[in-house]
Amino acid sequence: MTRSQTSNSNQNQTGGFSHVPVLLGESIAGLAVRPGGHYLDATVGAGGHTRSILEAASDVRVTAIDRDDEAISTARGNLAEYRDRLEFWQGNFADFPPSSDEFDGIIADLGVSSGQLDIPERGFSFRHTAPLDMRMDRQQSLTADEIINHWDERKLADIFYHYGEERFSRRIARAIVGRRPFQTTTDLAAAIARTLPSRYRYVKIHPATRVFQALRIAVNEELASLETLLDRAPSLLKVGGRIGVISFHSLEDRRVKHGFRDDPQLGVLTKKPIVPQGSEQVANPRSRSAKLRVAERLNVRSTT
């Protein structure tokens, strides 16, 4: 569900937004970064993957995008030494404008970063009391507050079930509608926990985890954005160019797997997803659910 931890000796973090990329070596190897290449980092975060791409050769260029203005600001600072080979664009990668320049590779590290999780006022985590926000792009109007306090019961149940795979989605939706309005993340998490049968309240994963995942996905339209990226990727890549996508839950991974497999313009290079080694999981517990899949642009045209 997350794509970073909070510190890394290989990163020069600035400001309050910190980010450690997962599967870093595996991602760069999968992209097969070539001298003179131009790469797209669709989720730059604090710039970890972009830095490794830029370090691979002195004439490599990167276009780096992110929805989050704080991530863009942090990455600019962290990567200031590479500014002559680096271009930033703020926005959803699904809305990235068409380019006459095809890319030699694309990397997308999905999900929410620790820079977002660990800043309480962003409202992504119930570990802190915070407003129900969850926006990656803080210029958009839709927030978790709007969904929780104004969407109808059936719609809430649907997103909890489809985006969080929450088996008690209807029960939780009914309880939320009966007890709202909610003002904070912790109040909502506590109400969800009280709704579940007692045997589900004292487990390793907090009872509100799946609902918070579902809310975040709904607020940011993450799955629709991912599907757009997968649809557009072949047209953005040169023949022989590669795309690597790191996902953090089954909803994402399933779409990446099928998107790569079903597109005749792509050749799958990872029959099974690449997962973090034990040492990375120990150093960065948030990496444990990460899965990397890689595909290559083939010399064929789309039939659609």
Solvent accessible surface area in square Angstrom, and as a share of the most:
residue,aa,sasa,rsa
1,M,66,0.30
2,T,12,0.07
3,R,6,0.02
4,S,0,0.00
5,Q,47,0.21
6,T,63,0.37
7,S,83,0.53
8,N,42,0.21
9,S,117,0.76
10,N,111,0.57
11,Q,21,0.09
12,N,89,0.45
13,Q,49,0.22
14,T,50,0.29
15,G,80,0.77
16,G,58,0.56
17,F,0,0.00
18,S,22,0.14
19,H,2,0.01
20,V,15,0.09
21,P,6,0.04
22,V,0,0.00
23,L,0,0.00
24,L,42,0.21
25,G,52,0.50
26,E,50,0.23
27,S,2,0.01
28,I,31,0.16
29,A,75,0.58
30,G,13,0.12
31,L,3,0.01
32,A,48,0.37
33,V,28,0.16
34,R,92,0.33
35,P,104,0.65
36,G,44,0.43
37,G,1,0.01
38,H,16,0.07
39,Y,0,0.00
40,L,2,0.01
41,D,2,0.01
42,A,1,0.01
43,T,17,0.10
44,V,3,0.02
45,G,0,0.00
46,A,0,0.00
47,G,1,0.01
48,G,1,0.01
49,H,5,0.02
50,T,0,0.00
51,R,28,0.10
52,S,22,0.14
53,I,0,0.00
54,L,1,0.01
55,E,104,0.47
56,A,54,0.42
57,A,19,0.15
58,S,99,0.64
59,D,76,0.39
60,V,0,0.00
61,R,107,0.39
62,V,1,0.01
63,T,6,0.03
64,A,0,0.00
65,I,0,0.00
66,D,8,0.04
67,R,25,0.09
68,D,0,0.00
69,D,61,0.31
70,E,45,0.20
71,A,0,0.00
72,I,11,0.06
73,S,70,0.45
74,T,7,0.04
75,A,0,0.00
76,R,130,0.48
77,G,35,0.34
78,N,4,0.02
79,L,1,0.01
80,A,44,0.34
81,E,122,0.55
82,Y,29,0.11
83,R,173,0.63
84,D,138,0.71
85,R,52,0.19
86,L,21,0.10
87,E,111,0.50
88,F,33,0.14
89,W,75,0.26
90,Q,70,0.31
91,G,14,0.13
92,N,29,0.15
93,F,22,0.09
94,A,20,0.15
95,D,99,0.51
96,F,18,0.07
97,P,60,0.38
98,P,126,0.79
99,S,50,0.32
100,S,124,0.80
101,D,52,0.27
102,E,80,0.36
103,F,2,0.01
104,D,4,0.02
105,G,0,0.00
106,I,0,0.00
107,I,1,0.01
108,A,0,0.00
109,D,1,0.01
110,L,8,0.04
111,G,9,0.08
112,V,3,0.02
113,S,0,0.00
114,S,0,0.00
115,G,1,0.01
116,Q,1,0.01
117,L,30,0.15
118,D,44,0.23
119,I,24,0.12
120,P,54,0.34
121,E,106,0.47
122,R,4,0.01
123,G,0,0.00
124,F,13,0.05
125,S,12,0.08
126,F,43,0.18
127,R,136,0.50
128,H,57,0.25
129,T,95,0.55
130,A,4,0.03
131,P,79,0.50
132,L,4,0.02
133,D,20,0.11
134,M,1,0.00
135,R,47,0.17
136,M,15,0.07
137,D,32,0.17
138,R,88,0.32
139,Q,152,0.68
140,Q,48,0.21
141,S,109,0.70
142,L,51,0.26
143,T,25,0.15
144,A,0,0.00
145,D,48,0.25
146,E,73,0.33
147,I,0,0.00
148,I,0,0.00
149,N,19,0.10
150,H,119,0.53
151,W,49,0.17
152,D,85,0.44
153,E,65,0.29
154,R,184,0.67
155,K,97,0.41
156,L,0,0.00
157,A,5,0.04
158,D,58,0.30
159,I,16,0.08
160,F,0,0.00
161,Y,123,0.47
162,H,108,0.48
163,Y,66,0.25
164,G,3,0.03
165,E,86,0.38
166,E,5,0.02
167,R,172,0.63
168,F,31,0.13
169,S,7,0.04
170,R,161,0.59
171,R,101,0.37
172,I,0,0.00
173,A,0,0.00
174,R,137,0.50
175,A,20,0.15
176,I,3,0.01
177,V,49,0.28
178,G,64,0.62
179,R,113,0.41
180,R,63,0.23
181,P,98,0.61
182,F,14,0.06
183,Q,115,0.51
184,T,30,0.17
185,T,0,0.00
186,T,42,0.24
187,D,76,0.40
188,L,0,0.00
189,A,6,0.04
190,A,42,0.32
191,A,2,0.02
192,I,1,0.00
193,A,20,0.16
194,R,135,0.49
195,T,16,0.09
196,L,8,0.04
197,P,26,0.17
198,S,69,0.45
199,R,173,0.63
200,Y,51,0.20
201,R,88,0.32
202,Y,186,0.71
203,V,80,0.46
204,K,197,0.83
205,I,90,0.46
206,H,68,0.30
207,P,13,0.08
208,A,0,0.00
209,T,26,0.15
210,R,104,0.38
211,V,0,0.00
212,F,9,0.04
213,Q,14,0.06
214,A,0,0.00
215,L,0,0.00
216,R,7,0.03
217,I,1,0.01
218,A,11,0.09
219,V,3,0.02
220,N,3,0.02
221,E,112,0.50
222,E,17,0.08
223,L,9,0.04
224,A,60,0.46
225,S,5,0.03
226,L,2,0.01
227,E,76,0.34
228,T,46,0.27
229,L,4,0.02
230,L,13,0.07
231,D,111,0.57
232,R,51,0.19
233,A,0,0.00
234,P,1,0.01
235,S,80,0.52
236,L,13,0.07
237,L,1,0.01
238,K,72,0.30
239,V,82,0.47
240,G,22,0.21
241,G,0,0.00
242,R,58,0.21
243,I,0,0.00
244,G,1,0.01
245,V,1,0.00
246,I,0,0.00
247,S,3,0.02
248,F,3,0.01
249,H,28,0.13
250,S,49,0.32
251,L,10,0.05
252,E,4,0.02
253,D,14,0.07
254,R,105,0.38
255,R,72,0.26
256,V,1,0.01
257,K,87,0.37
258,H,73,0.32
259,G,23,0.22
260,F,2,0.01
261,R,140,0.51
262,D,92,0.47
263,D,26,0.13
264,P,84,0.53
265,Q,22,0.10
266,L,12,0.06
267,G,18,0.17
268,V,66,0.38
269,L,80,0.40
270,T,15,0.08
271,K,193,0.82
272,K,165,0.70
273,P,36,0.22
274,I,57,0.29
275,V,68,0.39
276,P,4,0.02
277,Q,116,0.51
278,G,48,0.46
279,S,87,0.56
280,E,40,0.18
281,Q,51,0.23
282,V,121,0.69
283,A,73,0.57
284,N,6,0.03
285,P,58,0.36
286,R,64,0.23
287,S,0,0.00
288,R,140,0.51
289,S,53,0.34
290,A,0,0.00
291,K,75,0.32
292,L,0,0.00
293,R,19,0.07
294,V,4,0.02
295,A,0,0.00
296,E,44,0.20
297,R,32,0.12
298,L,68,0.34
299,N,127,0.65
300,V,66,0.38
301,R,215,0.78
302,S,48,0.31
303,T,127,0.74
304,T,161,0.94
